[in-house]
Every structure is written in C-alpha cells, then in structure tokens.
C-alpha cells in the first residue's frame, strides 16, 4: 500500500554501504521509520529528500513489517540549523 505524505526527517541512520533508515515525523501517521535504499549515493533521487532536518514530500510503501521510501522530494532543507548546535538543541 502506497502512502503519500509530508514529513520532517528527525533522525537518520546509515546501514550498509548506500542505505539509510530515516525516522520521519508526519502529521497523519505520527513517527514512522522507513528504509531508504541507495539514498547515501549522491546521484540517487532520494538522497536530498531523506537528509536530517529536511521537510519533504514522501511516497512511502508499506511492507509487511516496515515502510520503504519510494520517492522523496525536498520542500524545505534546514542546512543552517544543522550547523549551529545551540539552535539544534532547542
């Protein structure tokens, strides 16, 4: 089942060589953990939309046990917030 939603990436974990697990805060589903396969490669279509503190348009596929990111298009990327540890802590 495919779910289209908007969400803020609040955590990312690196798994394997090119994959990442993201924790997404969404309005309708709450907190969702999803696998983004190949997203650590720079040329991958989902690399920007699945970075930390990125507000994105997400297309998630619901599997048996977990979600998988099919598409991620960034709406707003908060790069400056990641650079300041005091702002990040607030």
N, C-alpha and C positions, 0 to 999 in steps of 0.2 A: 504494500500500500504506500503510495507516494504522498508526502505531506509538504505543502508549500507554506513557509512561514518566514518571519523576520526574527532575527535574534542577535544577541551580543555574545561574542566569544569571550568567556571569562577564564578559561583555562585551556592550555594545550600541552599535550604530552607527545614526545617523539617515540615512535615504535618502529622497529625495523630500520631500513635504510631510507625509505622515502615516504613513510606513512606517519600520520599523526592522529591522536584521539583528541577530540575537542569537546569541551563542556560548554553548552550553549544555554543562555538564559532567554527563553521565549515567553511571549505574552500568553499564548493559548495552551502550551504544553508544559510550562514551568521549566525546570532544569532538565536538559537532555544531553546524554553522552552519545557521541557519534564518531564513527571511523571515517577518516578522510584518506583514502588510499591514494598514494602518489603525490600528496599535497606539499611535500617538502621539496620537490623539484621546482626550480624557478620557472620553468616553462609550462608547468601544469596549470590548467584552467582554474583550479580551486586554491591555488597557493595564496593569493592575496585575500580572498574572502574567508579563509579559515585561520588567519593570524590572530594573535592575542589582542583583545580590545578592539575588535573590528565589528561594526554593526552591519550585518549582511542580510541579503535576501537568500534564503536557503531552500533547497529542494532536498528533503530527507526521504530515504527509502526505509520503511520499517521491515526488518527481517524477523526471524524467529525470536532472537534474544536481544538484539540491539538495533541501532539506527546506523545508516550509512549515508554520507553526504554525496548526492548525485551532482548538484550544482551549487555554487556559492558565488554570488555577485556582491561585491562590497558596496554599501550605501555610504557609510562614513567610516574613515580609518583614523583612529586616535593615536598617531605616532608620537606627538609631543607629550602626551600623558604617560607613555611608557618610559620616556627619558627622565622624568622627574620623580624620584622615589617618594617624596613627600606628598605630591598630588596623587600618586598611585595608592598610597596608604589610606588616603581619605576616601 
